[in-house]
Amino acid sequence: MEAIEDPDRFWGRSAPENLLRWLVEKNLIIYNMHHREPQFWVDELPERDSELGIGKYVAWQSPLHREAVRRALKEAT
Protein backbone atom coordinates (compact mmCIF):
# COMPACT_ATOMS: atom_id res chain seq x y z
CA MET A 1 0.00 0.00 0.00
CA GLU A 2 1.47 3.34 -1.08
CA ALA A 3 0.20 5.11 2.05
CA ILE A 4 2.66 3.15 4.17
CA GLU A 5 5.53 4.93 2.42
CA ASP A 6 3.76 8.24 1.78
CA PRO A 7 1.23 9.05 4.52
CA ASP A 8 -0.17 11.94 2.46
CA ARG A 9 -1.89 9.26 0.36
CA PHE A 10 -4.43 9.23 3.21
CA TRP A 11 -5.21 12.88 2.41
CA GLY A 12 -8.02 13.55 -0.04
CA ARG A 13 -11.18 12.00 -1.34
CA SER A 14 -9.60 8.83 -2.70
CA ALA A 15 -8.29 7.74 0.72
CA PRO A 16 -9.86 4.58 2.19
CA GLU A 17 -12.10 6.23 4.78
CA ASN A 18 -12.65 3.20 7.04
CA LEU A 19 -8.93 2.47 7.27
CA LEU A 20 -8.14 6.13 7.83
CA ARG A 21 -10.70 6.42 10.63
CA TRP A 22 -9.36 3.24 12.28
CA LEU A 23 -5.74 4.47 12.13
CA VAL A 24 -6.72 7.79 13.72
CA GLU A 25 -8.81 6.08 16.44
CA LYS A 26 -5.91 3.77 17.28
CA ASN A 27 -3.57 6.79 17.36
CA LEU A 28 -1.33 5.32 14.68
CA ILE A 29 -1.35 8.41 12.47
CA ILE A 30 -1.77 12.15 12.90
CA TYR A 31 -4.28 13.41 10.35
CA ASN A 32 -4.84 16.96 9.17
CA MET A 33 -1.62 18.70 10.13
CA HIS A 34 -2.45 21.73 8.00
CA HIS A 35 -2.74 23.85 11.16
CA ARG A 36 1.03 24.18 11.42
CA GLU A 37 1.03 27.41 13.35
CA PRO A 38 4.36 27.97 15.14
CA GLN A 39 2.75 28.59 18.55
CA PHE A 40 1.58 24.94 18.59
CA TRP A 41 5.10 23.51 18.19
CA VAL A 42 7.93 23.37 20.70
CA ASP A 43 10.59 23.37 17.98
CA GLU A 44 10.62 24.09 14.26
CA LEU A 45 7.79 22.65 12.20
CA PRO A 46 8.64 19.20 10.83
CA GLU A 47 9.34 19.02 7.13
CA ARG A 48 8.25 16.13 4.93
CA ASP A 49 10.44 13.18 5.79
CA SER A 50 9.70 9.89 4.06
CA GLU A 51 12.15 7.99 6.27
CA LEU A 52 10.22 9.01 9.39
CA GLY A 53 6.80 8.84 7.74
CA ILE A 54 6.02 12.56 7.91
CA GLY A 55 3.94 14.03 5.12
CA LYS A 56 2.60 17.52 4.62
CA TYR A 57 -0.89 16.72 5.99
CA VAL A 58 -0.55 13.26 7.56
CA ALA A 59 2.19 11.60 9.61
CA TRP A 60 2.74 8.27 11.28
CA GLN A 61 3.06 8.60 15.06
CA SER A 62 6.48 6.94 14.75
CA PRO A 63 8.38 4.72 12.31
CA LEU A 64 7.54 1.82 14.66
CA HIS A 65 3.80 2.41 14.17
CA ARG A 66 4.28 2.48 10.40
CA GLU A 67 6.24 -0.79 10.47
CA ALA A 68 3.60 -2.48 12.64
CA VAL A 69 0.85 -1.55 10.15
CA ARG A 70 3.05 -2.66 7.24
CA ARG A 71 3.56 -6.09 8.83
CA ALA A 72 -0.11 -6.47 9.76
CA LEU A 73 -1.19 -5.69 6.19
CA LYS A 74 1.41 -8.09 4.80
CA GLU A 75 0.18 -10.90 7.05
CA ALA A 76 -3.46 -10.17 6.19
CA THR A 77 -2.87 -10.53 2.45
Backbone torsions as a table, in degrees:
resi	resn	phi	psi	omega
1	MET	NA	128.5	-176.2
2	GLU	-63.7	-27.7	-177.7
3	ALA	-67.4	-20.5	176.7
4	ILE	-64.2	-43.6	-179.5
5	GLU	-81.7	-37.1	-178.5
6	ASP	-124.9	95.3	-175.6
7	PRO	-61.5	-19.1	177.7
8	ASP	-67.7	-9.7	173.3
9	ARG	-64.4	-21.0	176.1
10	PHE	-77.9	-7.7	-177.7
11	TRP	-92.1	129.1	176.0
12	GLY	114.4	176.4	-174.7
13	ARG	-71.6	-23.6	-176.9
14	SER	-85.3	-1.9	-179.0
15	ALA	-70.3	142.2	177.7
16	PRO	-69.0	104.0	-169.9
17	GLU	-61.2	-41.5	-179.1
18	ASN	-64.3	-43.7	178.5
19	LEU	-64.9	-44.3	179.1
20	LEU	-58.5	-48.1	-179.8
21	ARG	-60.8	-42.2	-180.0
22	TRP	-64.0	-44.1	179.5
23	LEU	-62.2	-39.1	178.3
24	VAL	-68.9	-44.5	180.0
25	GLU	-61.4	-36.4	-179.8
26	LYS	-84.6	1.8	178.4
27	ASN	60.8	37.2	177.8
28	LEU	-90.8	-27.7	177.4
29	ILE	-131.0	158.6	171.2
30	ILE	-105.7	122.4	-176.1
31	TYR	-111.0	143.1	174.7
32	ASN	69.5	62.8	178.2
33	MET	-90.6	21.2	-177.3
34	HIS	-70.6	-13.6	175.2
35	HIS	-87.5	69.0	-176.6
36	ARG	-95.2	53.5	179.4
37	GLU	-78.5	133.5	-174.6
38	PRO	-54.4	-31.2	-178.2
39	GLN	-67.6	-13.9	179.2
40	PHE	-91.3	-2.6	-175.5
41	TRP	-119.2	140.1	178.6
42	VAL	-73.2	-37.8	-176.9
43	ASP	-121.0	-164.0	177.5
44	GLU	-65.5	152.7	178.5
45	LEU	-63.2	138.3	179.5
46	PRO	-70.7	137.6	175.1
47	GLU	-86.6	168.2	173.7
48	ARG	-58.8	134.2	179.8
49	ASP	-147.4	101.5	-176.2
50	SER	-66.7	-29.0	179.4
51	GLU	-66.1	-37.7	179.5
52	LEU	-90.8	-11.0	-179.7
53	GLY	82.3	33.8	179.4
54	ILE	-107.3	119.5	175.5
55	GLY	-103.1	-171.0	178.7
56	LYS	-76.5	-37.6	-176.0
57	TYR	-115.5	-19.4	-175.8
58	VAL	-136.5	144.0	177.6
59	ALA	-144.2	146.6	170.7
60	TRP	-72.2	146.8	177.8
61	GLN	-58.5	-38.8	176.9
62	SER	-160.3	162.9	175.2
63	PRO	-58.8	-30.4	178.3
64	LEU	-64.5	-41.0	177.1
65	HIS	-62.9	-42.9	179.8
66	ARG	-62.3	-43.2	-179.6
67	GLU	-66.3	-37.8	178.4
68	ALA	-62.7	-42.7	178.4
69	VAL	-67.6	-40.2	178.3
70	ARG	-57.9	-47.4	-179.3
71	ARG	-66.0	-40.7	179.5
72	ALA	-63.4	-42.1	178.4
73	LEU	-66.5	-37.9	179.2
74	LYS	-64.3	-42.7	179.6
75	GLU	-68.8	-31.1	-178.2
76	ALA	-76.0	-18.5	-178.0
77	THR	-103.5	NA	NA
